[in-house]
Amino acid sequence: GGSGFNRPTSISAFIHFAPISPYALITNSGNNTVLLCQVNPSTFILSNCTPTGSNFNQPSFVFEDQANQFAYITNKGNNSVTVCNDNNGVLTNCNSMPYGFNSPVSITVENVCL
């Protein structure tokens, strides 16, 4: 269930039913990772948590767009936002973008045209 957590700071959960397995993304600021966990749709218990993505530095929050194509992770450790391609919680091509933030802890993206 909860193994692998190290100062978890946020969770983004997509409880989809068929054909996508329910999952959650959890930021771990203590070890600079984001975990992808399976979610039991009946009990909401987390399992099979594994790191996904890269280029995180004390990640504090994760936001997934409505189309489930991109994930945005705020990084308190280097005052940046990492943007990743998102395929059902599997994060790839993660790029950190510093924009003069000061210890960002949350992000919301609205009205994005893809």
N, C-alpha and C positions, 0 to 999 in steps of 0.2 A: 503494500500500500504506500506508505509515506517515505520509504527509503530514498535517499538521494537528495533530500532537501537540505539546504544550507542557507539560512536567513531568507526564506521565501518572502517576497514582497508584493507580488500580485499574481492574479490568475485570470486567464481568459478562457472561458469554457464554451464550446460549441456542442450542444447536445442535439446531434442529428440522429435521425433514425435511418433506416435503409435508404440509399446504399452506403452511406458514410458511417463509419463507426464513431460513436461519441468520443470526444477527446477534450483535453484541457492543456493549455500552455501556462507554465508557471515560471516566473523569473526567480532566480536564485542569486541574490547579490553577493552572498558569501563565497561563491566559487565561480562567479562570472559565467553562468550558464542559463539557458532556458530549457526547461524539461517539457517533453511531450508525454502526456499520460493518457492512457485509456480510461474512460469513465463508464462504469456500469450504469446503464440507463434506469435500472430498477432501484438501486441503492445509492447511486452517485459516489460510490467508493472509487478512488483512484488506484490504478495498477499499471504495471509495465512502464514505469517512467524512465525515459532515456533522454540524454541531451540531444538537442536539435539546433542547427544554425551555428553561427560563430560571430566574432568581432563584438563581443559584449564586454562591458567594463562596469561592474556593479549595476547590472540591469535592475530597473525599479518598476517598470510597467510595460505591459504588452497590449497592443491593440491590433485586431485583425479587421480588415475592411469587409464590407458586407458581401462583396463578391468572392471573398476567401481567396484572393490572389496575392495580397501583400500583408505583411506583419510589420508593425512599427514598434520598436523597443527603445524606451528611454534609458540612458546610461548616466547614472550619477557620478561614476568614477572618472569619466573624461568629458562630461558636459556635452554629450552628443545624443543623436538618435540613430539607431541602426535600422535600415530598411531591408527586408528580406522577401524573396519570392516565397509564397505560402501555398503548399499543396496539401490540404487537409492536415495542417499542423507540422508538416515536414518543411523546415525552413532551409532555404538554399540561397546562394548568391547574396549573402548579407554584406552590406556596405555601411560603414559608419560615417555619418555626416555631421561635423561640428558646425554649428551656426551661431555661436556665441551664447549658448544656453548656460544657465547657472544652476546646476544640480537638478535637472528635470526629473519630475516624479510622475507625470501623467501626460497623455496625448489623446486627442480626438481628431479624427479626420472626417470632414463633412463634404458632401456634394462633390465627390471626385468623379470625373468622367474618365472611364477606362476605354 
